[in-house]
Amino acid sequence: MSSELIQALHEIEKERGIPQAALIEAIKTALNTAYRKNFGTAQNVSVEFNEITGEVKVFSQKKVVAVPQDQRMEIGLEEALELYPSCKEEDMVYVEATPGNFGRIAAQTAKQVVMQKLREAERSLIYEEFLEREGEIVTGTIQRIEARTIYIYLGRIEGIMLPGDQIIGERYNLGQRLKAYIYEVKNSTKGPNIYLSRSHPYFLRRLFELEVPEIYDGVVEIRSIAREAGSRSKISVHSTDEKIDSVGACVGPRGLRVQNIVSELGGEKIDIIKYDREPAKYIANALSPSKVAAVYIDDGNKVATVVVPDYQLSLAIGKEGQNARLAAKLTGWKVDIKSESQFAEETDIDG
């Protein structure tokens, strides 16, 4: 190795921000390991790396004796005095013991260390970049599919979309461009893991923020989301400006805004609900598209009894209870739906 290595380390520090001192320390540690691996000696050996010239030398610690019996561990007094004029018997001194071919091994080792440090720095930069983007939507290309897990290329790294983060019934193909939500970024020994989702409720939130300027600007607020990905979602919205219709802003001219989101989600139905501070009105709105006759609130148990016209009962409950289930999740209230005839009958019995 030579001063060219030192110059290269200086350039790496300047361009990549990796401290030269840290690189040199890592190289020193690796050189000591490389020496023991290749020359397997029991001697007390130290590999020295000159930080100015880049020169590498191996020194062996030996005991000064009158007549050496073991050349590996001992040095004669006469020879030792040539190196250390003030030494005496029983002293421990360092003697150069650089193997003839160690220069080549040292050069390979230094190169490996530098490359490893560069990889670690690159991983760290990617981790920091995507950690800042946690909670955002990204667009990537499906690179591979393994055991139902989808790996999406995001430019410098693959994102991971686990089976539970995929939309049920949605088909994915290699090379397909896809939007997804970054819900978690984890660091590991192999580098950052970027976890993506298309089923996360916040994916829907971010899509509305991208599509509806009033939401992005904060004039219209998303209060709550209830989602069964791939099937149906409910989103409640509120306008901070009385002149702006929160639901209308989300629907958009000729329904274009919400239709763009529905298309992105492969036809998932979306009910946009007007938020209301009064629980009874909010719950009635949440059961859209069903019409509601009355809502009776039990604040103590946070239960709402909802009365609907007989012909609206199945619509209010929804297929397999989905509409009622989403309304309850959206509002945070337990919702008990009854038809008008059923409610009248139960009231008469109670009376």
C-alpha positions as CSV (number, residue, x, y, z in Angstrom):
1,M,0.0,0.0,0.0
2,S,1.1,3.6,-0.4
3,S,0.2,7.2,0.0
4,E,-2.4,6.7,-2.8
5,L,-4.5,4.9,-0.2
6,I,-4.2,7.8,2.2
7,Q,-5.3,10.1,-0.6
8,A,-8.2,7.8,-1.4
9,L,-9.3,7.8,2.3
10,H,-9.1,11.6,2.3
11,E,-11.4,11.8,-0.8
12,I,-13.9,9.4,0.7
13,E,-14.1,11.6,3.8
14,K,-14.7,14.7,1.7
15,E,-17.2,13.1,-0.7
16,R,-19.0,10.6,1.5
17,G,-18.6,12.1,4.9
18,I,-16.9,9.0,6.4
19,P,-14.2,10.2,8.8
20,Q,-10.7,9.2,7.7
21,A,-9.8,8.4,11.3
22,A,-12.6,5.8,11.5
23,L,-11.5,4.2,8.2
24,I,-7.9,4.0,9.4
25,E,-8.9,2.5,12.7
26,A,-11.0,-0.1,10.9
27,I,-8.1,-0.9,8.5
28,K,-5.7,-1.4,11.5
29,T,-8.1,-3.8,13.2
30,A,-8.7,-5.8,9.9
31,L,-4.9,-6.0,9.2
32,N,-4.3,-7.6,12.6
33,T,-7.1,-10.1,11.9
34,A,-5.7,-10.8,8.4
35,Y,-2.2,-11.4,9.7
36,R,-3.4,-14.0,12.3
37,K,-5.7,-15.6,9.8
38,N,-2.9,-16.0,7.1
39,F,0.1,-16.6,9.3
40,G,-1.5,-18.3,12.4
41,T,1.2,-17.4,14.9
42,A,1.1,-17.6,18.6
43,Q,3.6,-14.6,18.8
44,N,2.5,-11.4,20.4
45,V,2.3,-9.6,17.0
46,S,1.2,-6.0,16.2
47,V,0.4,-4.8,12.7
48,E,1.2,-1.1,12.3
49,F,-0.3,1.2,9.6
50,N,1.4,4.4,8.9
51,E,-1.3,7.1,8.6
52,I,1.0,9.4,6.5
53,T,2.6,7.0,4.0
54,G,0.1,4.2,4.0
55,E,3.0,1.7,4.7
56,V,2.2,-1.5,6.7
57,K,4.7,-3.3,8.9
58,V,4.4,-6.2,11.3
59,F,6.1,-6.1,14.6
60,S,6.7,-9.1,16.9
61,Q,7.2,-8.6,20.7
62,K,10.2,-10.6,21.9
63,K,12.0,-11.1,25.2
64,V,15.7,-10.0,25.4
65,V,17.9,-12.9,26.5
66,A,21.6,-13.6,26.4
67,V,21.2,-16.7,24.1
68,P,17.7,-17.1,22.5
69,Q,16.2,-20.6,22.5
70,D,13.0,-19.8,20.7
71,Q,13.5,-17.3,17.8
72,R,9.8,-16.6,17.6
73,M,9.6,-15.4,21.2
74,E,13.1,-14.3,22.1
75,I,15.9,-12.1,20.7
76,G,19.6,-12.1,21.6
77,L,20.9,-9.2,23.7
78,E,23.5,-8.3,21.0
79,E,20.9,-8.0,18.3
80,A,18.5,-6.2,20.5
81,L,21.0,-3.6,21.4
82,E,21.4,-2.6,17.7
83,L,17.7,-1.8,17.7
84,Y,17.3,-0.5,21.2
85,P,20.7,0.7,22.6
86,S,19.4,1.1,26.2
87,C,17.7,-2.3,26.5
88,K,18.8,-5.0,28.8
89,E,18.1,-8.7,29.5
90,E,14.5,-9.6,30.4
91,D,13.2,-6.5,28.5
92,M,10.4,-6.9,26.0
93,V,11.0,-5.2,22.6
94,Y,9.3,-5.1,19.2
95,V,11.1,-6.4,16.2
96,E,9.9,-6.0,12.6
97,A,8.6,-9.3,11.3
98,T,6.8,-8.3,8.1
99,P,6.2,-11.4,5.9
100,G,7.4,-11.0,2.3
101,N,3.9,-11.4,0.8
102,F,2.0,-9.5,3.4
103,G,1.9,-6.3,1.3
104,R,-0.5,-7.9,-1.1
105,I,-2.7,-9.3,1.7
106,A,-2.7,-5.9,3.4
107,A,-3.8,-4.1,0.1
108,Q,-6.7,-6.6,-0.4
109,T,-7.7,-6.2,3.3
110,A,-7.7,-2.4,3.1
111,K,-9.8,-2.5,-0.1
112,Q,-12.3,-4.8,1.6
113,V,-12.6,-2.6,4.6
114,V,-13.1,0.6,2.6
115,M,-15.7,-1.1,0.4
116,Q,-17.5,-2.4,3.5
117,K,-17.5,1.1,5.1
118,L,-18.8,2.6,1.9
119,R,-21.7,0.1,1.8
120,E,-22.5,0.8,5.5
121,A,-22.5,4.5,4.8
122,E,-24.8,4.0,1.8
123,R,-27.2,1.9,3.9
124,S,-27.1,4.6,6.6
125,L,-28.0,7.3,4.1
126,I,-30.8,5.2,2.6
127,Y,-32.1,4.5,6.1
128,E,-32.1,8.2,7.1
129,E,-33.8,9.2,3.8
130,F,-36.6,6.7,4.1
131,L,-37.0,7.2,7.8
132,E,-37.9,10.8,7.0
133,R,-40.4,9.6,4.4
134,E,-42.2,7.3,6.8
135,G,-45.9,8.0,6.4
136,E,-45.6,9.0,2.8
137,I,-46.7,7.4,-0.5
138,V,-44.0,6.2,-2.9
139,T,-44.2,4.8,-6.4
140,G,-42.0,1.8,-7.4
141,T,-41.8,-1.1,-9.8
142,I,-42.5,-4.7,-8.7
143,Q,-39.1,-6.5,-9.0
144,R,-39.9,-9.9,-7.6
145,I,-42.6,-11.9,-5.9
146,E,-41.6,-14.6,-3.4
147,A,-44.0,-16.6,-1.2
148,R,-46.7,-14.0,-1.7
149,T,-44.3,-11.2,-0.5
150,I,-43.8,-8.5,-3.1
151,Y,-40.5,-6.6,-3.4
152,I,-40.9,-3.2,-5.0
153,Y,-37.9,-1.3,-6.4
154,L,-37.8,2.3,-5.1
155,G,-34.7,3.5,-6.8
156,R,-31.8,2.5,-4.5
157,I,-33.5,-0.1,-2.4
158,E,-36.4,-2.6,-2.5
159,G,-39.5,-2.0,-0.4
160,I,-41.3,-5.0,1.1
161,M,-45.0,-5.5,0.9
162,L,-46.1,-8.4,3.0
163,P,-49.3,-10.4,2.2
164,G,-51.3,-8.6,5.0
165,D,-50.4,-5.3,3.4
166,Q,-51.8,-6.2,0.0
167,I,-55.3,-5.5,-1.1
168,I,-57.4,-8.7,-1.2
169,G,-58.2,-9.6,-4.7
170,E,-55.7,-7.3,-6.3
171,R,-53.4,-8.9,-8.9
172,Y,-49.7,-8.0,-9.0
173,N,-47.3,-8.6,-11.9
174,L,-43.5,-8.2,-12.4
175,G,-42.6,-4.9,-13.9
176,Q,-45.9,-3.3,-12.7
177,R,-45.7,0.3,-11.4
178,L,-47.4,0.6,-8.1
179,K,-48.1,3.2,-5.4
180,A,-47.8,2.2,-1.7
181,Y,-47.6,3.7,1.7
182,I,-44.5,3.6,3.8
183,Y,-45.7,2.6,7.3
184,E,-42.4,1.4,8.9
185,V,-38.7,1.7,8.3
186,K,-36.4,-0.6,10.2
187,N,-32.6,-0.9,10.3
188,S,-31.0,-4.3,10.2
189,T,-27.5,-5.8,9.9
190,K,-28.2,-6.3,6.2
191,G,-29.5,-2.7,5.7
192,P,-32.8,-0.9,5.9
193,N,-36.1,-2.7,5.5
194,I,-38.8,-0.4,4.0
195,Y,-42.3,-1.8,4.8
196,L,-45.0,-0.8,2.3
197,S,-48.8,-1.2,2.4
198,R,-51.8,-0.7,0.1
199,S,-54.3,-1.9,2.7
200,H,-53.3,0.6,5.4
201,P,-56.0,3.2,6.3
202,Y,-53.4,5.9,6.0
203,F,-52.8,4.9,2.4
204,L,-56.3,6.1,1.7
205,R,-55.7,9.3,3.7
206,R,-52.6,10.1,1.7
207,L,-54.4,9.5,-1.6
208,F,-57.1,12.0,-0.6
209,E,-54.4,14.5,0.4
210,L,-52.8,14.1,-3.0
211,E,-56.1,14.4,-4.9
212,V,-57.9,17.0,-2.9
213,P,-56.1,20.4,-2.6
214,E,-58.5,21.5,0.3
215,I,-57.3,18.6,2.4
216,Y,-53.6,19.3,1.6
217,D,-54.1,23.0,2.5
218,G,-55.9,22.1,5.8
219,V,-59.2,23.7,4.9
220,V,-60.9,20.3,4.9
221,E,-59.9,17.9,7.6
222,I,-60.0,14.1,7.6
223,R,-61.5,13.2,11.0
224,S,-61.6,9.4,10.8
225,I,-61.2,6.4,8.4
226,A,-62.6,2.9,8.6
227,R,-61.4,0.6,5.9
228,E,-61.8,-2.9,4.7
229,A,-59.2,-2.8,1.9
230,G,-60.4,-4.0,-1.5
231,S,-64.0,-3.9,-0.5
232,R,-65.3,-0.7,1.1
233,S,-64.1,2.3,3.1
234,K,-65.7,5.2,5.0
235,I,-63.9,8.5,5.5
236,S,-65.4,11.3,7.6
237,V,-64.4,14.9,6.7
238,H,-65.0,18.4,8.2
239,S,-64.5,21.8,6.7
240,T,-63.0,24.6,8.7
241,D,-64.5,27.1,6.2
242,E,-68.3,27.3,6.2
243,K,-68.2,28.3,2.5
244,I,-66.5,25.0,1.5
245,D,-68.5,21.8,1.3
246,S,-66.2,19.1,2.8
247,V,-67.9,16.2,1.0
248,G,-68.2,18.0,-2.3
249,A,-64.5,19.0,-2.2
250,C,-63.6,15.3,-1.8
251,V,-65.9,14.1,-4.5
252,G,-64.7,16.8,-6.9
253,P,-66.2,18.1,-10.1
254,R,-68.3,15.3,-11.7
255,G,-66.9,13.0,-9.1
256,L,-63.5,13.0,-10.7
257,R,-61.4,13.3,-7.5
258,V,-62.9,10.4,-5.7
259,Q,-63.1,8.3,-8.9
260,N,-59.3,8.7,-9.3
261,I,-58.8,7.3,-5.8
262,V,-61.3,4.5,-6.5
263,S,-59.4,3.6,-9.7
264,E,-56.1,3.5,-7.8
265,L,-57.6,1.1,-5.3
266,G,-59.0,-1.2,-8.0
267,G,-62.7,-0.2,-7.6
268,E,-62.9,-0.2,-3.8
269,K,-66.1,1.6,-2.8
270,I,-65.6,4.8,-0.8
271,D,-68.3,6.5,1.3
272,I,-67.4,10.1,2.1
273,I,-69.2,11.1,5.4
274,K,-69.7,14.6,6.8
275,Y,-68.4,14.8,10.3
276,D,-70.7,16.2,13.0
277,R,-70.0,17.1,16.6
278,E,-73.3,15.7,17.6
279,P,-73.0,11.9,17.9
280,A,-76.5,11.2,16.7
281,K,-76.1,13.1,13.5
282,Y,-72.6,11.8,13.0
283,I,-73.7,8.2,13.4
284,A,-76.7,8.8,11.0
285,N,-74.3,10.2,8.4
286,A,-71.9,7.2,8.9
287,L,-74.6,4.7,7.9
288,S,-74.8,6.2,4.4
289,P,-76.1,5.2,1.9
290,S,-78.9,4.1,4.2
291,K,-81.6,6.5,5.4
292,V,-82.0,6.8,9.2
293,A,-85.3,7.6,11.0
294,A,-83.9,8.2,14.5
295,V,-80.8,7.7,16.7
296,Y,-80.9,7.1,20.5
297,I,-77.7,7.7,22.3
298,D,-76.5,6.0,25.5
299,D,-73.5,8.1,26.5
300,G,-72.6,6.0,29.5
301,N,-72.1,2.8,27.5
302,K,-71.3,4.6,24.2
303,V,-74.0,2.7,22.4
304,A,-76.2,4.1,19.7
305,T,-79.5,2.5,18.9
306,V,-80.3,3.4,15.3
307,V,-83.8,3.1,13.9
308,V,-84.2,2.8,10.1
309,P,-87.3,2.3,7.8
310,D,-88.1,-1.4,7.4
311,Y,-87.1,-1.4,3.7
312,Q,-83.7,0.2,4.6
313,L,-82.7,-2.4,7.2
314,S,-80.6,-4.6,5.0
315,L,-78.9,-1.6,3.4
316,A,-78.1,-0.1,6.8
317,I,-76.6,-3.4,8.0
318,G,-74.9,-4.1,4.7
319,K,-73.6,-7.3,3.2
320,E,-72.4,-9.5,6.0
321,G,-72.8,-6.5,8.4
322,Q,-70.1,-4.5,6.6
323,N,-71.9,-1.1,6.6
324,A,-72.8,-1.2,10.3
325,R,-69.3,-2.5,11.1
326,L,-67.6,0.3,9.3
327,A,-69.9,2.9,10.7
328,A,-69.1,1.8,14.2
329,K,-65.4,1.8,13.5
330,L,-65.6,5.2,11.9
331,T,-67.5,6.9,14.8
332,G,-66.1,4.9,17.7
333,W,-69.6,4.0,18.9
334,K,-71.3,0.6,19.2
335,V,-74.1,0.7,16.7
336,D,-77.3,-1.3,17.2
337,I,-79.6,-1.1,14.1
338,K,-83.3,-1.8,14.3
339,S,-86.1,-1.5,11.8
340,E,-89.0,0.8,12.7
341,S,-91.4,-2.1,13.2
342,Q,-88.9,-4.0,15.3
343,F,-88.2,-1.0,17.4
344,A,-92.0,-0.3,17.9
345,E,-92.6,-3.9,18.9
346,E,-89.8,-3.9,21.5
347,T,-90.9,-0.5,22.8
348,D,-94.5,-1.8,23.2
349,I,-93.2,-4.9,25.1
350,D,-91.1,-2.8,27.3
351,G,-94.0,-0.4,28.0
